[in-house]
Amino acid sequence: MNKDSAQQISQATKFAREIDYNKPAKVQIYGFIREAIVSMQLQPGQLISETALAGQFGVSRTPVREALIKLSSQGFVEVRPQRGTYVTKLSMENILEARFIREALEVSIVSFLADHPNPDIIADAEQIIIEQENAAASDDALLFKALDDNFHQLLASTTGYQRLAGMIEEEKAHIDRVRTLSLNVSGQYNRVLTQHRAIIQALKSGNANNAVHAMSTHLREIYNVLETLPAEHPEYFD
């Protein structure tokens, strides 16, 4: 193994978290690696070592391998025979497809919520926005993004359709790496906050058309981000 490969493996395993041995190891390891990829702790093109991860988690290579197989099926890692496992680079096709699917789901969610007002949910969403404002003020990008996830998950779960939140979570994972990068773009915090406030205002007014427009505007923000990020980070994109 050359020096560069060894360094990549070392960097790839710094994110590892402690396993709860009362729960299935492969499920936890999958979650840890997936979150590290989505948060860009594991960067596109980076080498992942099964052996190093197994050592840090204190498990055999089997649950690590099973987690990587699942991540491979979702397009997050690529297994290259005789070379190793690598984090996939960002695919414009996957990003745009995920955005399309997510918009189809989430505009339906806000349309439904506008027609079925729930003051408690509005209050919870407004509290999340306040917490996002605080995260933005302290320039905590990962907390800001986590709260953004909470905002959308709250709206999805309020519909009463149990599969919705999970479907959105799966689809948006391909966008999340771009979202993480985008928070370094000047003014992005304020744009997201403004869009979230517009969504909630539309829901408070019970105007489904305005809610749909606000959500569509919010989810199409990624088009603006994609105009600059590939040029700024060409090493991350296919």
Helices and strands as residue ranges (DSSP letters): H 3-12, H 25-38, E 47-48, H 50-57, H 61-73, E 77-80, E 84-87, H 92-115, H 119-137, H 141-158, H 162-182, H 188-205, H 208-219, H 221-226, H 229-232, G 234-236
